[in-house]
Amino acid sequence: MAYMIFKFVAGIMERIVEQNLLYDFYGELLNDHQKKIYEDAIYNDLSLSEIADEYGISRQEYMI
């Protein structure tokens, strides 16, 4: 049981590290608006509907 928990936590940590590395590497290619949305989604753990409400955009705009 402890091994399964360890593997689960290790998988989550690996995903977090991967997202941080990608953002560090490619983040400069994003404009300020895109950076704010990414940071809200990843770092602030907001849902897409919360982000859309905050920035006043419709769901159709960010689905494309």
TAPE-V214142 format. One record per helix or strand of 2 or more residues. SS is the DSSP state (H for helix, E for strand). FROM is the first residue (numbers start at 1). LEN is the number of residues. Records with the same first field share a line. If there is no record, write none. Layout:
SS->FROM-LEN + FROM-LEN
//
This chain:
H->2-28 + 32-11 + 48-8 + 59-5
//
